[in-house]
Amino acid sequence: MNGKNRSDIRTGTHVKIVQKQDQRTGKLTEGIVFDILTKSPRHPHGIKVRLQDGTVGRVKEILDV
């Protein structure tokens, strides 16, 4: 699943995100969602989340459903 729909992502979901500084390279960071920062139901570049370790980025892949 991609991370464009807010309804697909919940606190505790295992995801891969791209951080702002990694957008050009496409390097993904894996982690568990701590909170969801995007308020709208959809976002074309992915829903912005904060992981449990404090990393912020946009969801590119949802690893568990």
PyMOL commands that set and color helices and strands:
alter all, ss='L'
color gray80, all
select helices_A, chain A and resi 6-8+20-22
alter helices_A, ss='H'
color red, helices_A
select strands_A, chain A and resi 14-18+28-36+48-51+56-62
alter strands_A, ss='S'
color yellow, strands_A
deselect
rebuild
show_as cartoon
